[in-house]
Amino acid sequence: MKIDKPKLPKELYEIDVESLLDEDRYISRGIIRSWGINELPEGKITFDQIHFQDVSFDGVQFEQVEFIDCRFDRCDLSNVNMGDAILHRLEINQSKLVGMQCSQSRLGHILIQDSVANYASFSFSQFKNVRFQQTALSKSDFFESGFTKVELDSCDLDGVNFTETSLATIDLSSCTYEQVTVSVEKLAGCTVSTEQALGFAKSLGLVIKE
């Protein structure tokens, strides 16, 4: 699956976000380093062509946000509320998304790798060309989400909720979990390992003879 990389300029200028947010709701073409904030002014914010490094958004409540052509390295988006967000062409590396609320959002051409996204909520969201790679997603929620070209590669999916989400074309065979919640009628076409297949069978109440 091809995922378009963020379109970042070769040279990025340092951005002083504290001063910009008071007057500018469109922040573009820059790098933000070691920024920590837990409160933002009201209104829509767009981040376009931004490289975030060691930035903490822990607990930020976005009223409406767009992240376009952005890269996150070693960032903390734990407990961030960004419902109804537009996320397009993002790379998220070695970051924390624990408890992030990203429901009813649109996510396209996104790579999330070597990160921790336990207890994150993506319910009612639409995913297109999205890859989770070596990422912990334990207890995360994908209730009634739309998956188009989604990959889950070597992820921890224990306790994930896929209820009412079609897993057709999704390959879970490289992932680990003790239990996931799925809708049986949405499982057709999902690729699993032999051990995982036995787990699904047991969850359906089947008695398996050794």
C-alpha positions as CSV (number, residue, x, y, z in Angstrom):
1,M,0.0,0.0,0.0
2,K,1.3,3.4,-0.9
3,I,1.1,6.2,1.6
4,D,1.9,9.7,0.5
5,K,4.6,11.3,2.7
6,P,4.1,14.8,4.2
7,K,5.0,17.5,1.8
8,L,7.5,19.5,4.0
9,P,9.8,22.2,2.6
10,K,13.5,21.5,2.8
11,E,14.0,24.5,5.0
12,L,11.7,25.2,7.9
13,Y,11.8,28.3,10.2
14,E,11.4,28.1,13.9
15,I,7.8,29.0,15.0
16,D,6.9,30.8,18.2
17,V,3.5,29.2,18.7
18,E,2.6,31.1,21.8
19,S,2.6,34.5,19.9
20,L,1.1,33.1,16.7
21,L,-2.0,31.5,18.3
22,D,-3.2,34.8,19.7
23,E,-3.7,36.2,16.2
24,D,-3.1,33.5,13.6
25,R,-5.3,30.4,13.2
26,Y,-3.3,29.1,10.2
27,I,0.2,28.0,11.1
28,S,2.4,26.8,8.2
29,R,5.8,26.0,6.9
30,G,7.8,25.7,10.1
31,I,9.3,23.6,12.9
32,I,8.0,23.6,16.4
33,R,10.3,22.2,19.1
34,S,9.9,21.3,22.8
35,W,6.5,23.1,23.1
36,G,4.2,22.3,25.9
37,I,0.7,23.7,26.2
38,N,-2.6,22.5,27.7
39,E,-5.0,25.2,26.7
40,L,-5.7,27.0,23.4
41,P,-7.9,29.9,22.4
42,E,-11.3,29.0,20.9
43,G,-11.8,28.5,17.2
44,K,-10.5,26.4,14.3
45,I,-6.8,25.9,13.9
46,T,-4.9,24.6,10.9
47,F,-1.3,23.3,11.0
48,D,0.0,23.0,7.5
49,Q,3.6,21.7,6.6
50,I,4.8,21.6,10.2
51,H,7.4,19.4,11.8
52,F,6.7,18.8,15.5
53,Q,9.7,17.7,17.6
54,D,9.3,16.8,21.3
55,V,6.0,18.7,21.5
56,S,3.4,18.0,24.2
57,F,-0.3,18.6,23.5
58,D,-1.2,16.6,26.6
59,G,-4.9,17.2,27.4
60,V,-5.4,20.0,24.7
61,Q,-9.1,20.5,23.7
62,F,-9.2,21.4,20.0
63,E,-12.5,22.9,19.0
64,Q,-11.7,22.1,15.4
65,V,-8.3,21.2,14.0
66,E,-6.7,20.3,10.7
67,F,-3.2,18.8,10.5
68,I,-2.0,18.7,6.9
69,D,1.5,17.6,5.7
70,C,2.8,17.3,9.3
71,R,5.4,15.1,11.0
72,F,5.5,14.3,14.7
73,D,8.7,13.0,16.3
74,R,8.6,12.0,20.0
75,C,5.5,14.0,20.7
76,D,2.8,13.6,23.3
77,L,-0.8,13.8,22.2
78,S,-2.2,11.9,25.2
79,N,-5.8,12.8,26.2
80,V,-6.0,15.3,23.3
81,N,-9.6,15.9,22.1
82,M,-9.6,16.4,18.4
83,G,-13.0,15.1,17.3
84,D,-14.2,16.0,13.8
85,A,-10.5,16.5,12.8
86,I,-9.0,16.4,9.3
87,L,-5.7,14.6,9.3
88,H,-4.0,14.3,6.0
89,R,-0.5,13.2,5.0
90,L,1.0,12.7,8.5
91,E,3.9,10.7,9.9
92,I,3.8,10.0,13.7
93,N,7.0,8.5,15.1
94,Q,7.9,7.3,18.6
95,S,5.0,9.3,20.1
96,K,2.2,8.9,22.7
97,L,-1.4,9.0,21.8
98,V,-2.8,7.4,25.0
99,G,-6.4,8.3,25.5
100,M,-6.6,10.5,22.5
101,Q,-10.1,11.3,21.3
102,C,-10.3,11.3,17.5
103,S,-13.9,10.3,16.9
104,Q,-15.8,11.3,13.7
105,S,-12.6,12.3,12.0
106,R,-11.1,11.9,8.5
107,L,-7.7,10.3,8.3
108,G,-5.9,9.9,5.0
109,H,-2.3,8.9,4.1
110,I,-1.1,8.5,7.6
111,L,1.8,6.4,9.1
112,I,1.8,5.8,12.9
113,Q,4.9,3.8,13.9
114,D,6.7,2.8,17.1
115,S,4.1,4.6,19.1
116,V,1.7,4.0,22.0
117,A,-2.0,4.7,21.4
118,N,-3.6,2.7,24.1
119,Y,-7.2,3.7,25.0
120,A,-7.4,6.0,22.0
121,S,-10.9,6.5,20.4
122,F,-11.3,6.6,16.6
123,S,-15.0,5.7,16.6
124,F,-17.1,6.8,13.6
125,S,-14.0,7.9,11.8
126,Q,-13.0,7.3,8.1
127,F,-9.6,5.8,7.4
128,K,-8.0,5.7,3.9
129,N,-4.4,4.7,3.2
130,V,-3.5,4.4,6.9
131,R,-0.8,2.2,8.5
132,F,-0.3,1.4,12.1
133,Q,3.2,-0.1,12.5
134,Q,4.7,-1.6,15.7
135,T,2.2,0.5,17.7
136,A,0.4,-0.4,20.9
137,L,-3.4,0.0,20.5
138,S,-4.6,-1.8,23.5
139,K,-8.2,-1.0,24.6
140,S,-8.6,1.4,21.7
141,D,-11.9,2.0,20.0
142,F,-12.7,1.7,16.3
143,F,-16.5,1.4,16.7
144,E,-18.3,1.8,13.4
145,S,-15.3,3.1,11.5
146,G,-14.7,2.9,7.8
147,F,-11.5,1.2,6.7
148,T,-10.2,1.7,3.1
149,K,-6.6,0.4,2.6
150,V,-5.7,0.1,6.3
151,E,-2.7,-1.9,7.5
152,L,-2.1,-3.1,11.1
153,D,1.5,-4.3,11.2
154,S,3.0,-6.0,14.4
155,C,0.6,-4.0,16.7
156,D,-0.7,-4.8,20.1
157,L,-4.5,-5.0,19.7
158,D,-5.5,-6.5,23.0
159,G,-9.0,-5.3,24.0
160,V,-9.5,-3.3,20.8
161,N,-13.2,-2.7,19.9
162,F,-13.9,-3.2,16.1
163,T,-17.7,-3.6,16.6
164,E,-19.6,-2.6,13.4
165,T,-16.4,-2.1,11.5
166,S,-15.7,-4.2,8.5
167,L,-12.4,-6.0,8.7
168,A,-12.5,-7.2,5.1
169,T,-9.0,-7.0,3.5
170,I,-7.5,-6.3,7.0
171,D,-4.5,-8.6,7.9
172,L,-4.2,-9.1,11.7
173,S,-1.8,-12.1,11.4
174,S,1.3,-10.1,12.6
175,C,-0.5,-8.5,15.5
176,T,-0.9,-9.8,19.1
177,Y,-3.9,-9.8,21.4
178,E,-5.7,-12.0,23.9
179,Q,-9.1,-10.7,23.0
180,V,-10.7,-8.2,20.5
181,T,-14.4,-7.3,20.1
182,V,-15.7,-7.7,16.5
183,S,-19.0,-8.0,14.7
184,V,-19.1,-11.6,13.3
185,E,-20.8,-10.4,10.1
186,K,-18.0,-8.0,9.5
187,L,-15.2,-10.6,9.7
188,A,-15.4,-12.0,6.2
189,G,-12.2,-11.4,4.3
190,C,-10.1,-10.7,7.4
191,T,-6.7,-12.5,7.4
192,V,-5.7,-14.0,10.7
193,S,-3.1,-16.6,11.9
194,T,-4.2,-20.1,12.9
195,E,-3.9,-19.3,16.6
196,Q,-6.0,-16.2,16.1
197,A,-8.6,-18.1,14.2
198,L,-9.0,-20.5,17.1
199,G,-9.4,-17.6,19.4
200,F,-12.2,-16.2,17.3
201,A,-13.9,-19.6,17.2
202,K,-13.8,-19.9,21.0
203,S,-15.2,-16.4,21.3
204,L,-18.2,-17.5,19.2
205,G,-18.8,-20.4,21.6
206,L,-17.5,-23.2,19.4
207,V,-16.0,-26.2,21.2
208,I,-12.6,-27.0,19.6
209,K,-11.2,-30.6,19.9
210,E,-7.5,-30.8,20.3
